[in-house]
Amino acid sequence: MIYFQPVRKCVGKTRLIFLAAAAAAFAFIPAAMAVTPDAALVKAATAAGADRTKGLIDGAKKEGQLTFYTSAPVDDVIVVTTEFEKKYGVKVHIWRASSEKVLQRIVIEARSGRFDFDLADTNGPEMEALHREQLLQEVKSPYLKDLIPQAIRPHKEWVGTRLNVFTQAYNTNKVKKSELPKTYYDLLDPKWKGRLGIEAEDLDWFGAVMGELGEEKGVKLFRDIVAANGLSVRKGHTLLTNLVVSGEVPLALTVYNYKAEQLKNKGAPIDWFAIPPAIARPNGSGVSRKAPHPNAAVLFFDFMITDAQEILSKRDFVATSKKIDTPLNKIPLKFVDPKILLDDNEKWGKLYAEIITKQSR
């Protein structure tokens, strides 16, 4: 069963304010309400040995169900959970909303002493906020070794299951492959005047790019690009990608490569490329520190980093398993540090607004 909360794209400022507030939310909770995992969860999360999986399956079948909070697209969620249910006979109850609402619901429930979810799956910054609130449980899964190193956070309380990779996309009828920019400095060329677009809230991408270019040089460069050639600012990565397909935005600077790939595979006049390094932001999964169905939760966590990796890859997502080949394995990636949104959002939000959104044409 899916409990569906309509996903509305929140204004960047609203999301950032909430992320910043959530990062400190538990400062107001009495120490007596500290979240301590139950013995059954600790046992499931630390299980090892040849009989580990059998023990989890037996326990999950007795529990019979789990509750999954996610912001992933409905069609993709259903494919993954259906395969899990078919394999293990454990029912998955899904509650889906935007990433910020997933975080908000979990924090509010925890503050009231409620712990309904077994596993959360959403954007990296929101998952990192849940870690900071001490609401996630490390799982010592033997399958972690199969993931790329960047998918595993130092605390190991959530792991990246797929990557949102910010790439550039172009309309193949409007832009020749031979004229594609190889560096951000190439965007100063007058031929790009009135042809560039960008998403309205990608300040995490912006912060990562500035870190790569050097903040002073990077800020000056983007000021110069906007002054010389302009940027059409659009809210929503899917919208921006569709505008590339229509030709209204011949070249977009920040789309998710999987969406461009999906449309390309359907015959749309779009392709993607990456000005190195491509900026990647993990989306991930983590088990609740008070999971009501601990064995099912850990079993589903294992499923997300094993069987689900192939499922996600076939749906054009960038899986984090080293066993899955992707074109992005051949280009350099720079991973977004969650602190850009959680700790430095005021700085990057102000710069992004000042340089990009307020100056858009």
ROTORLO-772508 format. One line per field, with one value per atom (N, C-alpha, C): x, y, z. Coordinates in steps of 0.1 Angstrom, whole numbers, plus 2048, in hexadecimal, padded with zeros to 3 digits. Atoms other than C-alpha are relative to their C-alpha. Layout:
BEGIN
c1 = c(X;...) $
c2 = c(Y;...) $
c3 = c(Z;...) $
This chain:
BEGIN
c1 = c(808;800;809;7F8;80D;7F7;806;804;806;7FA;809;7FE;801;811;805;7FC;811;80E;7F2;835;7FF;7FF;837;80E;7F2;858;800;800;85F;80A;7F7;870;80D;7F3;895;801;7FE;894;7F8;808;878;806;7F9;88A;80C;7F4;8AA;7FD;803;89A;7FC;804;88A;80C;7F5;8AA;809;7F8;8BD;7F9;807;8A1;800;800;8A0;80D;7F3;8C5;802;7FF;8C0;7F3;80D;89D;801;800;8A7;808;7FA;8BA;7F5;80B;897;7F9;806;88F;808;7FA;896;809;7F7;8B3;7F9;807;89B;7FA;806;88D;80A;7F6;8AE;7FB;805;8A7;80A;7F8;8B5;7FA;805;8B2;7FC;804;8A0;809;7F7;8B3;7FE;803;8A1;806;7FA;8AD;80F;7F1;8D1;804;7FC;8D1;7FF;801;8C4;80A;7F7;8DA;80F;7F2;8FA;802;7FF;8F2;80B;7F5;90F;800;7FE;919;7F7;806;90C;7F1;80E;8E9;7F9;805;8E5;7F3;80C;8CD;7F4;80B;8B9;7F9;806;8B4;7F7;807;8A9;7F3;80C;890;7F6;80A;881;7FA;806;87D;7F7;809;86F;7F3;80D;855;7F7;809;849;7FB;805;847;7F6;80A;835;7FF;801;839;80B;7F8;84D;7FA;804;847;80B;7F5;85B;7FC;802;85D;80A;7F7;86B;7FB;803;86C;803;7FD;875;7F3;80C;85E;7F7;809;83F;803;7FE;845;80C;7F4;868;7FF;802;85E;7F8;809;843;808;7F8;85B;809;7F7;874;7F9;807;85B;7F9;807;848;80A;7F6;868;804;7FD;870;7F5;80B;84D;7FF;801;84E;80B;7F5;870;7FF;800;86A;7F2;80D;844;7FE;801;847;7FA;808;82E;807;7FA;83C;7F5;80A;826;809;7F9;832;7F9;805;82E;80A;7F8;83B;7FD;802;840;80E;7F3;85B;80B;7F5;87D;7FF;800;878;7F4;80B;856;802;7FC;865;808;7F8;87E;7F7;809;863;7F8;809;84C;808;7F8;867;804;7FB;874;7F4;80C;850;7FC;804;847;80A;7F7;867;7FF;801;862;7F3;80C;840;801;7FE;84E;7FB;806;840;80B;7F6;856;7F9;808;841;808;7F8;85B;80A;7F6;872;80D;7F5;888;7FC;801;88C;809;7F9;897;7FE;802;89D;80D;7F4;8B6;80B;7F5;8D8;800;800;8D5;7F6;80B;8B4;804;7FC;8C3;80B;7F6;8E1;7FA;807;8C9;7FB;805;8B9;80B;7F5;8DB;804;7FD;8E2;7F6;80A;8C2;800;7FF;8CD;7F4;80C;8AF;803;7FC;8C2;809;7F8;8D2;80A;7F7;8F2;7FD;802;8EE;80D;7F3;90D;7FE;803;903;80D;7F5;91C;801;800;911;805;7FA;91F;80D;7F3;940;7FE;802;92F;7FC;803;927;80C;7F5;93D;803;7FC;950;7F8;807;93D;7F2;80E;91C;7FF;800;926;805;7FC;926;809;7F7;940;7F9;807;926;7F8;806;916;7F1;80E;8F2;7F7;807;8E6;80A;7F7;8F4;7FA;805;8F1;7FC;804;8DC;800;800;8DC;805;7FB;8EA;7F8;805;8DA;80C;7F4;8F5;7FC;803;8F3;809;7F8;8FD;7FA;806;8F7;7F9;808;8DE;7FD;802;8D8;7F6;80A;8BE;809;7F7;8CF;7FC;803;8BC;804;7FC;8C7;80F;7F2;8EA;808;7F7;906;809;7F7;91A;80E;7F2;93A;801;7FF;931;7FE;803;92A;80C;7F5;93E;807;7F7;95B;803;7FE;95F;7F5;80A;949;804;7FB;95F;7FB;805;953;7F2;80E;930;800;7FF;93D;7FF;800;93D;7F2;80C;923;7F6;809;914;7F5;80A;902;7F6;809;8F0;7F1;80E;8CB;7FD;802;8D0;802;7FC;8D9;7F4;80A;8C2;806;7FB;8C6;7F4;80B;8B0;801;801;8A5;806;7FD;8B0;80D;7F4;8D1;80C;7F4;8E7;80A;7F6;8F6;809;7F8;902;80A;7F8;90E;80C;7F6;921;80B;7F6;932;809;7F9;93C;80A;7F8;949;80D;7F5;95E;80B;7F7;96D;808;7FA;974;808;7FA;97F;7F5;80C;964;801;7FE;972;7FF;800;978;7F3;80D;958;7F5;80A;942;801;7FE;951;7FC;803;94E;7F1;80E;929;7F9;806;922;802;7FD;933;7F8;808;920;7F2;80E;8FE;800;800;908;801;7FD;914;7F5;809;8FB;7F3;80D;8E0;7FD;804;8D0;7F1;80E;8AC;7FE;801;8A3;7F2;80D;888;800;801;87B;7FC;803;87C;809;7F7;895;7F9;807;87B;7FB;804;86D;80B;7F5;88F;804;7FC;897;7F6;80A;876;801;7FE;87E;80C;7F6;89E;7FB;806;88A;7F8;809;872;809;7F7;890;7FF;801;885;80D;7F3;8A5;80A;7F7;8C0;80A;7F6;8D9;7FE;803;8D2;80D;7F4;8EE;7FE;802;8DD;7F3;80A;8C8;805;7FC;8C8;802;7FD;8D8;7F6;809;8C0;7F3;80C;8A2;803;7FC;8B5;801;7FE;8BE;7F3;80D;89A;7F9;807;88D;808;7F8;8AA;7FC;804;8A1;7F2;80D;87E;7FF;7FF;88A;800;800;88A;80D;7F4;8A3;809;7F9;8B8;80C;7F5;8DA;806;7F9;8EF;80F;7F2;913;804;7FC;928;80D;7F5;93F;807;7F9;959;803;806;955;7F1;80E;931;7FD;804;920;7F6;809;910;7FB;806;8F8;7F9;806;8F0;7F2;80D;8CC;802;7FC;8CC;7F5;809;8BB;806;7FB;8BE;7F5;809;8AD;7FD;804;89A;806;7FB;8AA;7F6;80B;888;7F7;808;87D;7F6;80A;85C;802;7FE;865;80F;7F1;88B;806;7FB;891;7FC;805;87C;808;7F9;88D;80E;7F2;8B1;800;801;8A6;7FE;803;898;80C;7F3;8B8;80A;7F7;8CC;7FB;806;8B4;803;7FE;8B9;80F;7F2;8DF;804;7FD;8DD;7F6;809;8BF;7FB;806;8B1;80A;7F6;8D1;7FE;802;8CB;7F2;80D;8A6;801;7FE;8B0;808;7F8;8CA;7F8;809;8B1;7F6;809;89C;807;7F7;8B9;805;7F9;8C3;80F;7F1;8E8;801;7FE;8EC;80D;7F3;907;808;7F9;911;80B;7F5;933;7FE;803;924;7F8;809;90E;808;7F9;91E;7F7;807;914;80A;7F7;922;807;7FB;928;80D;7F4;943;80C;7F4;959;803;7FD;957;802;7FE;963;7F4;80B;949;805;7FD;94A;7F3;80C;932;7FD;805;91D;802;7FF;926;7F2;80C;905;800;7FF;912;7FD;804;90C;7F2;80E;8E7;7FD;804;8E7;807;7F8;902;803;7FC;90A;7F6;80B;8E8;7FE;803;8E5;80A;7F6;906;7FE;802;900;7F2;80D;8DB;801;7FF;8E4;808;7F8;8FF;7F8;807;8E9;7F5;80B;8CC;806;7FA;8E3;806;7F9;8F6;7F7;808;8DD;7F1;80F;8B8;7FC;804;8B6;804;7FA;8CA;7FB;804;8B7;7F9;806;8AA;7F5) $
c2 = c(7F4;800;80C;7F3;823;80B;7F4;840;80C;7F6;85D;80E;7F2;880;807;7F9;896;807;7FA;8A1;80D;7F3;8C6;805;7FB;8D6;80C;7F5;8ED;80A;7F5;90F;7FD;803;90B;806;7F9;924;7F8;807;910;7F3;80D;8EF;802;7FE;8FE;804;7FB;90F;7F3;80C;8ED;7F7;808;8DA;806;7FA;8F3;7FE;802;8F1;7F2;80E;8CB;7FC;804;8C9;803;7FD;8D8;7FC;803;8CA;7F9;808;8B1;807;7F8;8CC;803;7FC;8D3;7F4;80C;8AF;7FC;805;8A3;7F4;80B;88B;7F3;80D;871;7FA;805;86F;7FC;804;865;7F2;80C;84A;7F5;80B;829;7F4;80C;80A;7F5;80C;7EC;7F4;80B;7CC;7F8;807;7BB;807;7F9;7D6;7FF;802;7D5;7F2;80E;7AF;7FF;801;7B3;808;7F7;7D0;7FB;804;7BF;7F1;80E;79B;7FD;804;789;7F1;80E;767;7FA;806;74E;7FF;801;74D;80D;7F2;773;802;7FE;775;7F8;809;757;805;7FB;766;80C;7F4;787;7FD;804;776;7FA;806;761;80A;7F6;77F;809;7F7;795;7F9;807;77A;800;7FF;77A;80E;7F2;7A0;803;7FF;79E;80D;7F3;7C2;80A;7F5;7E2;80D;7F3;807;808;7FA;81A;80F;7F1;841;803;7FD;84D;80C;7F5;86A;7FB;805;854;800;801;854;7F4;80B;83F;7F3;80B;829;7F8;807;821;7F9;806;81A;7F3;80C;802;7F4;80B;7EE;7F9;806;7EA;7F9;807;7E2;7F3;80C;7CA;7F4;80B;7B6;7FB;804;7B6;7F7;807;7AA;7F2;80C;78F;7F6;809;782;7FB;804;782;7FF;801;783;80A;7F6;7A2;80C;7F5;7BE;80E;7F3;7E1;80B;7F4;7FF;80C;7F5;81E;80D;7F2;842;809;7F9;859;80F;7F1;87F;806;7FA;898;7FE;803;895;807;7F8;8B1;7FC;805;8A3;7F3;80C;881;803;7FC;891;806;7F9;8A7;7F6;80A;88A;7F8;808;875;808;7F8;891;803;7FD;89B;7F4;80C;877;7FC;803;872;809;7F6;891;7FD;804;883;7F2;80E;861;7F5;80A;850;7FB;805;839;7F6;808;82C;7FA;805;828;7F6;80A;80B;805;7FD;819;80D;7F3;83C;800;800;842;80E;7F2;866;806;7F8;881;800;800;881;80A;7F7;8A1;7FD;804;896;7F3;80C;874;804;7FC;885;807;7F9;89B;7F5;80A;87B;7F9;805;86E;809;7F6;88E;800;801;889;7F3;80D;866;7F7;808;856;7F4;80B;83D;7F6;80A;81C;7FA;807;80F;7F2;80E;7EE;7FA;806;7D8;7F5;809;7C9;7FB;805;7B3;805;7FC;7C2;80F;7F2;7E5;800;801;7D9;802;800;7D9;80E;7F2;7FF;808;7F6;81B;807;7FA;82B;80C;7F3;84C;7FE;803;83B;7FD;803;833;80B;7F5;84F;7FB;804;84E;7F9;805;847;7F3;80C;82C;7FE;801;834;801;801;838;7FE;802;82E;805;7FB;83C;7F3;80B;824;804;7FB;83A;80E;7F3;85A;809;7F5;87A;807;7FA;885;80C;7F4;8A9;800;7FF;8AA;80B;7F7;8C1;7F8;807;8B9;80A;7F7;8C7;7FA;804;8C6;7FD;804;8B2;806;7F9;8C6;80F;7F2;8E8;802;7FF;8E1;7F4;80A;8CE;7FA;806;8B5;806;7FA;8C5;80D;7F3;8E6;800;800;8DA;805;7FA;8EC;7F4;80A;8D8;805;7FB;8EF;80B;7F5;909;80D;7F4;924;801;800;91A;806;7FA;927;80F;7F2;94A;804;7FE;945;807;7F9;95D;7F7;809;940;7FA;805;936;80A;7F5;957;7FC;804;94F;7F2;80E;92A;7F7;808;91F;800;801;913;7F9;806;908;7FE;802;8FA;80A;7F5;913;7FE;803;901;7F8;809;8F0;806;7FA;902;7F6;80A;8E1;7FD;801;8DC;80C;7F4;900;800;800;8FD;7F6;80A;8DD;805;7FB;8EE;80B;7F5;90C;7FA;806;8F5;7FA;805;8E6;80B;7F5;906;80A;7F5;91A;80A;7F8;92F;80E;7F3;951;800;801;947;7FB;806;933;80A;7F6;94F;80A;7F6;968;7FA;806;94F;800;801;94A;80D;7F2;96F;804;7FC;974;7F8;807;958;805;7FA;966;80D;7F3;989;7FF;800;97F;7F9;808;964;7FD;802;962;7F1;80E;943;800;802;938;7F7;808;92C;7FA;807;911;7F7;808;8FF;7F2;80E;8DA;7FA;806;8C3;7F9;806;8B0;80A;7F6;8D0;805;7FB;8DD;7F6;80A;8BC;7FF;800;8BD;80D;7F4;8E1;7FE;803;8D4;7F8;808;8BA;809;7F8;8D5;80A;7F6;8EC;80D;7F3;908;804;7FF;903;7F7;809;8F7;7F9;807;8EF;803;7FF;8E9;7FC;803;8EA;7F6;809;8D6;7F7;80A;8B8;7F3;80D;895;7F7;807;87F;7F5;80B;862;805;7FB;878;803;7FE;883;7F3;80D;85F;7F9;806;853;806;7F9;86D;7FD;803;866;7F2;80D;841;7FE;7FF;84A;807;7F9;85C;80F;7F1;880;805;7F9;898;806;7FB;89A;7F6;808;88E;807;7FA;894;7FE;800;89B;806;7FB;8A5;809;7F7;8C3;7FB;807;8B2;80A;80D;8AA;801;801;8A0;800;7FF;8A9;7F5;80B;88B;802;7FF;88B;7F2;80D;869;802;803;85F;7F3;80C;845;7FB;807;82E;7FE;802;82A;7F9;807;814;808;7F9;824;7FA;805;822;7FA;806;818;7F8;807;802;7F6;809;7F1;7F2;80D;7D4;7FE;800;7D0;7F7;809;7B1;803;7FC;7BC;80D;7F3;7DF;7FD;803;7D0;7F8;808;7B7;809;7F7;7D3;809;7F8;7E8;7F8;809;7CA;800;801;7C8;80D;7F3;7ED;801;7FF;7E8;7F4;80B;7C7;7FF;802;7BD;80D;7F3;7E0;808;7F8;7ED;7FD;804;7DA;806;7FA;7E5;80F;7F2;809;804;7FE;807;7FF;803;7F9;80B;7F5;817;80E;7F4;82F;808;7F9;838;7FC;804;838;7F9;808;81C;801;7FE;81D;7F3;80D;7F8;800;801;7F2;7F5;80B;7D4;805;7FB;7EA;80A;7F7;7FA;80C;7F4;81E;809;7F7;838;80A;7F7;84D;7FA;806;834;806;7FC;843;80F;7F2;868;803;7FD;879;806;7FB;880;807;7F9;899;7FF;802;891;80C;7F5;8AB;7FD;801;8B0;804;7FC;8B0;80D;7F4;8CD;80C;7F4;8E4;804;7FD;8E2;801;800;8DA;80B;7F6;8F2;80D;7F4;90A;805;7FC;90F;80F;7F2;933;807;7FB;93B;7FD;804;927;804;7FC;930;80F;7F2;955;802;7FE;952;7FB;806;93C;80A;7F7;955;80D;7F4;973;7FF;801;965;7FA;807;94E;804;7FF;951;80F;7F2;977;807;7FA;97E;7F9;808;965;808;7F9;96F;7F7) $
c3 = c(800;800;800;801;7F7;806;7FB;80D;7F9;809;7F5;804;7FD;7FF;7F3;80D;7DF;802;7FF;7D8;7F9;806;7D2;801;7FF;7C9;808;7F7;7E6;7FB;803;7E1;808;7FA;7E9;80E;7F3;805;80B;7F7;816;804;7FD;814;808;7F9;820;80F;7F2;83E;808;7F9;847;804;7FE;843;80C;7F6;859;80E;7F4;873;805;7FC;873;805;7FB;878;80F;7F1;89B;808;7FA;8A2;80E;7F4;8BD;80B;7F5;8D1;80A;7F7;8E0;806;7FA;8E9;80D;7F3;90D;7FE;801;911;802;7FD;91E;7F3;80C;8FB;7F5;809;8EB;7FA;807;8D1;801;7FD;8DC;7F8;807;8C5;809;7F9;8D1;7FE;802;8D6;7F3;80C;8B9;7F4;80B;8A2;800;7FF;8AE;7FB;804;8A9;7F1;80F;885;7F9;807;87C;801;7FE;889;7FD;803;87E;7F6;809;86D;7FF;801;861;7F5;80B;848;801;7FE;857;801;7FE;858;7F8;809;83A;804;7FD;844;80D;7F4;867;7FD;803;858;7F9;808;840;80A;7F6;85C;809;7F8;872;7F9;808;856;7FD;803;84D;80C;7F4;871;802;7FE;872;7F5;80B;850;7F8;807;846;804;7FC;847;7FA;805;842;7FB;808;829;7FC;803;827;7F5;80B;806;7F8;80A;7ED;7F2;80E;7CF;7F8;808;7B1;802;7FD;7B5;7F8;809;797;804;7FC;7A2;80D;7F3;7C6;7FF;802;7BB;7FB;806;7A6;80A;7F6;7C2;80B;7F5;7DD;7FC;805;7C8;7FF;801;7C1;80E;7F3;7E6;806;7FB;7EF;7FA;807;7D5;805;7FC;7E1;80E;7F2;806;807;7FB;80B;80C;7F5;822;7F9;806;81B;803;7FE;816;800;7FF;821;7FD;805;80F;803;7FF;819;7F8;809;7FE;800;801;7FE;7FB;804;7F5;80B;7F6;806;80C;7F3;81E;808;7F8;828;807;7FA;82E;80D;7F4;846;80A;7F6;856;807;7F9;85D;80A;7F6;86D;80C;7F4;883;809;7F8;88E;808;7FA;895;80C;7F6;8A9;80C;7F5;8BE;808;7F8;8C8;805;7FB;8D0;7F7;809;8B1;7F6;80A;89B;7F7;808;87F;7F4;80C;863;803;7FF;85E;7F9;808;843;7F8;807;833;7F3;80D;80F;7FA;806;802;7FD;804;7F9;80B;7F7;809;80B;7F5;81D;80A;7F7;82C;808;7F9;835;80A;7F7;844;80C;7F5;859;80A;7F7;866;808;7F8;870;80B;7F5;883;80B;7F6;895;808;7FA;89F;7FF;803;88F;7F7;809;879;807;7FB;881;7F6;809;872;7FE;803;861;7FB;804;85E;7F5;80B;83D;7F9;807;82B;7F1;80E;80A;7FE;801;812;7F8;807;803;7F1;80E;7E1;7FB;804;7E1;7FE;802;7D5;80D;7F3;7F2;803;7FD;7EE;804;7FC;7F5;80F;7F2;818;809;7F7;832;80B;7F5;84E;80B;7F5;868;7FC;805;852;804;7FC;85E;7F4;80C;83B;7F4;80B;819;7F3;80D;7F6;7F8;808;7E1;7F1;80E;7C1;801;801;7B5;7F8;809;7A9;7FB;806;791;7F8;807;786;7F3;80D;761;7F8;80A;744;7F6;80B;729;7F5;80B;707;7F6;80A;6EB;7F3;80B;6CF;7F2;80D;6B4;801;7FE;6C3;802;7FC;6CE;7FA;805;6BC;80A;7F7;6CF;800;802;6C2;807;7FA;6D2;80F;7F2;6F5;808;7F8;710;808;7F8;720;80E;7F2;73E;802;7FD;74F;7FA;806;741;7F1;80E;71E;7FF;800;728;7FF;802;725;7F1;80E;6FF;7FC;804;6EF;7F9;807;6DC;809;7F7;6FC;806;7FB;701;7FD;801;708;7FE;803;705;80D;7F4;729;80A;7F5;745;80C;7F3;769;809;7F7;785;80C;7F7;79F;80E;7F2;7BF;801;800;7B6;807;7F9;7D0;805;7FC;7DB;7F5;80C;7B7;7FF;802;7B7;80A;7F6;7D8;7FD;804;7CB;7F5;80B;7AB;804;7FB;7BD;808;7F9;7D3;7F6;80A;7B3;7F9;808;7A1;809;7F7;7C0;802;7FE;7D0;7F9;806;7C5;7F1;80F;7A1;7FB;804;79F;801;7FF;7AC;7F5;80A;794;7F2;80C;777;7FD;802;77C;800;802;781;7F1;80E;75F;7F6;80A;74E;800;800;75A;7FA;805;751;7F0;80E;72E;7F8;808;723;807;7FA;73D;804;7FC;74E;802;7FD;74C;80C;7F3;76F;800;800;771;80C;7F4;790;7FD;802;78E;7F5;809;77E;7F4;80B;76A;7F6;808;75D;7F7;807;753;7F5;80A;741;7F5;80B;72E;7F7;808;723;7F7;80A;714;7F5;80B;701;7F6;809;6F4;7F9;807;6EA;806;7F9;701;807;7FA;714;7F9;808;6FB;809;7F7;717;80E;7F1;73C;807;7F8;756;80B;7F5;771;7FE;801;768;807;7FB;778;7F4;80D;75E;7FE;802;764;7F8;806;759;7F1;80E;739;7F9;807;732;7FE;802;737;7F3;80B;71E;7F3;80B;706;7FB;804;706;7FA;806;6FD;7F2;80D;6DE;800;7FF;6EA;7FB;804;6DB;80B;7F5;6FA;803;7FB;706;80B;7F4;725;7FF;7FF;72B;80D;7F3;749;7FE;7FF;74D;80D;7F4;764;80B;7FD;77F;801;7FE;77F;80F;7F2;7A0;804;7FC;7B2;80E;7F2;7D0;802;7FD;7DF;805;7F9;7E7;807;7F8;802;808;7F7;81A;80D;7F3;83F;808;7F8;859;80D;7F4;876;80C;7F3;898;809;7F9;8A5;7F7;80A;888;807;7FA;892;7FA;807;87A;7FD;802;87F;7F6;80A;86B;7F2;80D;84E;7FB;803;84F;7FB;803;84E;7F3;80C;833;7F4;80B;81D;7FE;801;824;7F7;808;816;7F1;80E;7F8;7F8;807;7F0;7FA;805;7EC;7F9;808;7DA;7F4;80B;7C4;7FA;805;7C2;7F7;808;7B3;7F1;80E;792;7FB;803;793;7FD;801;797;7F3;80C;77C;7F3;80C;763;7FE;801;76A;7FE;803;761;80C;7F5;784;801;7FE;78D;80D;7F4;7A5;807;7F9;7BF;802;7FF;7BD;7F6;809;7AE;7F6;80A;79C;7F4;80B;786;7F8;809;768;7FC;804;75E;7F9;807;746;809;7F6;765;807;7FA;770;7F9;808;755;800;7FF;75F;80F;7F2;77E;807;7F9;799;80D;7F3;7B6;808;7F8;7D2;809;7F7;7E4;80E;7F2;808;806;7FA;81C;808;7F8;831;7F8;808;813;803;7FD;81A;80F;7F2;83F;808;7F8;84C;7F9;808;830;7F7;809;820;7FF;801;829;7F6;808;818;7F1;80E;7F8;7FB;804;7F7;7FC;803;7F7;7F4;80C;7DD;7F3;80C;7C6;7FC;804;7C8;7FA;805;7C3;7F2;80C;7A6;7F5;80A;795;7FF;801;79E;7FE;801;7A2;7F3;80D;782;7F4;80C;76C;7F6;80B;74B;7F9) $
